């Protein structure tokens, strides 16, 4: 089944800017979502530091959100109730950014997606490595190597709390 990228872009925009308010504060927008991956667009003004360049924390957040977005969409497509967290990451800042920037993340290959979903089924935990980049004018300014973990949500219907009396 072919994904409805327009519907997913709307859902993802809502998730990244309303459910994760930091995205809205950063001025984040989903510029593109397609078979190649995802492009997030961020203006400089809300992400600027005291040197007039993009703040490292904003770049880090943009990279983490870009890397998180694609596995989150995979879980949604598969109708999996799982929390998605970042387990580890390594960030490299390669060049200062003096303008708005883009966080780009490509879809993982099918073997990695299958292993991610199989791990979720077999162990309740799926792992997926993602490598988003920040670019300005086709130059990589920062990169992230991250492992995301999907964790099956526990059934909260059998609560240990006392019934109301």
C-alpha positions as a Python dict, from the first residue, in 0.01 Angstrom:
ca = {
    (1, 'X'): (0, 0, 0),
    (2, 'X'): (133, 342, -97),
    (3, 'X'): (153, 588, 194),
    (4, 'X'): (-63, 899, 184),
    (5, 'X'): (224, 1144, 228),
    (6, 'X'): (-5, 1449, 234),
    (7, 'X'): (-206, 1307, 525),
    (8, 'X'): (112, 1194, 701),
    (9, 'X'): (272, 1537, 657),
    (10, 'X'): (-33, 1700, 820),
    (11, 'X'): (-26, 1449, 1108),
    (12, 'X'): (351, 1488, 1153),
    (13, 'X'): (332, 1868, 1145),
    (14, 'X'): (70, 1857, 1420),
    (15, 'X'): (281, 1614, 1622),
    (16, 'X'): (604, 1812, 1587),
    (17, 'X'): (452, 2155, 1655),
    (18, 'X'): (154, 2098, 1885),
    (19, 'X'): (225, 1775, 2072),
    (20, 'X'): (594, 1870, 2093),
    (21, 'X'): (562, 2249, 2153),
    (22, 'X'): (937, 2303, 2119),
    (23, 'X'): (895, 2241, 1744),
    (24, 'X'): (654, 2533, 1718),
    (25, 'X'): (887, 2757, 1921),
    (26, 'X'): (1166, 2667, 1677),
    (27, 'X'): (949, 2765, 1378),
    (28, 'X'): (981, 2409, 1244),
    (29, 'X'): (782, 2309, 937),
    (30, 'X'): (768, 1986, 740),
    (31, 'X'): (888, 2096, 397),
    (32, 'X'): (883, 1754, 236),
    (33, 'X'): (780, 1396, 313),
    (34, 'X'): (808, 1140, 36),
    (35, 'X'): (966, 810, -71),
    (36, 'X'): (1313, 957, -15),
    (37, 'X'): (1254, 1075, 340),
    (38, 'X'): (1183, 1392, 531),
    (39, 'X'): (1297, 1753, 517),
    (40, 'X'): (1228, 1985, 811),
    (41, 'X'): (1275, 2358, 749),
    (42, 'X'): (1383, 2587, 1034),
    (43, 'X'): (1436, 2965, 1028),
    (44, 'X'): (1740, 3116, 1197),
    (45, 'X'): (1565, 3382, 1410),
    (46, 'X'): (1410, 3157, 1681),
    (47, 'X'): (1718, 2931, 1677),
    (48, 'X'): (1995, 3191, 1696),
    (49, 'X'): (2276, 3211, 1951),
    (50, 'X'): (2478, 3504, 2083),
    (51, 'X'): (2720, 3477, 1789),
    (52, 'X'): (2447, 3526, 1527),
    (53, 'X'): (2462, 3163, 1415),
    (54, 'X'): (2231, 2866, 1474),
    (55, 'X'): (2234, 2754, 1837),
    (56, 'X'): (2384, 2408, 1882),
    (57, 'X'): (2092, 2302, 2102),
    (58, 'X'): (1844, 2397, 1830),
    (59, 'X'): (2043, 2206, 1569),
    (60, 'X'): (2060, 1905, 1799),
    (61, 'X'): (1685, 1919, 1860),
    (62, 'X'): (1611, 1951, 1487),
    (63, 'X'): (1828, 1649, 1410),
    (64, 'X'): (1672, 1439, 1686),
    (65, 'X'): (1320, 1530, 1570),
    (66, 'X'): (1404, 1452, 1208),
    (67, 'X'): (1546, 1114, 1306),
    (68, 'X'): (1249, 1041, 1535),
    (69, 'X'): (988, 1130, 1274),
    (70, 'X'): (1040, 846, 1027),
    (71, 'X'): (1035, 557, 1279),
    (72, 'X'): (731, 722, 1437),
    (73, 'X'): (556, 720, 1100),
    (74, 'X'): (651, 353, 1051),
    (75, 'X'): (490, 266, 1386),
    (76, 'X'): (180, 464, 1292),
    (77, 'X'): (153, 292, 953),
    (78, 'X'): (178, -48, 1121),
    (79, 'X'): (-75, 57, 1389),
    (80, 'X'): (174, -26, 1666),
    (81, 'X'): (116, 113, 2014),
    (82, 'X'): (474, 184, 2114),
    (83, 'X'): (670, 466, 2270),
    (84, 'X'): (961, 586, 2060),
    (85, 'X'): (1268, 716, 2241),
    (86, 'X'): (1624, 800, 2150),
    (87, 'X'): (1862, 554, 2312),
    (88, 'X'): (2198, 694, 2206),
    (89, 'X'): (2337, 955, 1973),
    (90, 'X'): (2655, 1113, 1850),
    (91, 'X'): (2640, 1462, 1707),
    (92, 'X'): (2896, 1639, 1491),
    (93, 'X'): (2891, 2012, 1424),
    (94, 'X'): (3076, 2065, 1097),
    (95, 'X'): (3015, 2429, 1003),
    (96, 'X'): (2849, 2739, 1151),
    (97, 'X'): (2504, 2825, 1017),
    (98, 'X'): (2426, 3191, 939),
    (99, 'X'): (2080, 3141, 786),
    (100, 'X'): (1776, 2917, 803),
    (101, 'X'): (1853, 2547, 773),
    (102, 'X'): (1707, 2209, 686),
    (103, 'X'): (1714, 1885, 884),
    (104, 'X'): (1706, 1595, 638),
    (105, 'X'): (1650, 1230, 716),
    (106, 'X'): (1629, 944, 468),
    (107, 'X'): (1415, 634, 512),
    (108, 'X'): (1608, 333, 638),
    (109, 'X'): (1638, 37, 402),
    (110, 'X'): (1377, -239, 405),
    (111, 'X'): (1603, -482, 595),
    (112, 'X'): (1644, -231, 880),
    (113, 'X'): (1268, -163, 887),
    (114, 'X'): (1193, -537, 898),
    (115, 'X'): (1442, -590, 1184),
    (116, 'X'): (1289, -294, 1371),
    (117, 'X'): (937, -434, 1348),
    (118, 'X'): (1049, -794, 1413),
    (119, 'X'): (1229, -685, 1730),
    (120, 'X'): (915, -510, 1845),
    (121, 'X'): (714, -829, 1789),
    (122, 'X'): (966, -1069, 1942),
    (123, 'X'): (1100, -869, 2238),
    (124, 'X'): (869, -571, 2275),
    (125, 'X'): (1161, -351, 2168),
    (126, 'X'): (1260, -250, 1817),
    (127, 'X'): (1583, -65, 1742),
    (128, 'X'): (1649, 155, 1441),
    (129, 'X'): (1962, 352, 1354),
    (130, 'X'): (1903, 686, 1183),
    (131, 'X'): (2151, 940, 1041),
    (132, 'X'): (1986, 1279, 982),
    (133, 'X'): (2187, 1578, 863),
    (134, 'X'): (2151, 1953, 871),
    (135, 'X'): (2222, 2122, 542),
    (136, 'X'): (2253, 2477, 420),
    (137, 'X'): (2279, 2529, 44),
    (138, 'X'): (2355, 2157, -7),
    (139, 'X'): (2643, 2167, 244),
    (140, 'X'): (2626, 1941, 549),
    (141, 'X'): (2665, 2159, 860),
    (142, 'X'): (2583, 1898, 1126),
    (143, 'X'): (2513, 1527, 1141),
    (144, 'X'): (2365, 1286, 1392),
    (145, 'X'): (2411, 915, 1430),
    (146, 'X'): (2133, 792, 1657),
    (147, 'X'): (1964, 474, 1771),
    (148, 'X'): (1593, 500, 1837),
    (149, 'X'): (1407, 240, 2041),
    (150, 'X'): (1038, 157, 2008),
    (151, 'X'): (901, 9, 2329),
    (152, 'X'): (564, -166, 2340),
    (153, 'X'): (329, 24, 2566),
    (154, 'X'): (218, -171, 2869),
    (155, 'X'): (-153, -238, 2901),
    (156, 'X'): (-278, 15, 3155),
    (157, 'X'): (-624, -141, 3170),
    (158, 'X'): (-521, -365, 3460),
    (159, 'X'): (-433, -88, 3701),
    (160, 'X'): (-312, -177, 4051),
    (161, 'X'): (-497, 118, 4202),
    (162, 'X'): (-785, 69, 4442),
    (163, 'X'): (-1134, 102, 4297),
    (164, 'X'): (-1328, 416, 4383),
    (165, 'X'): (-1573, 366, 4669),
}
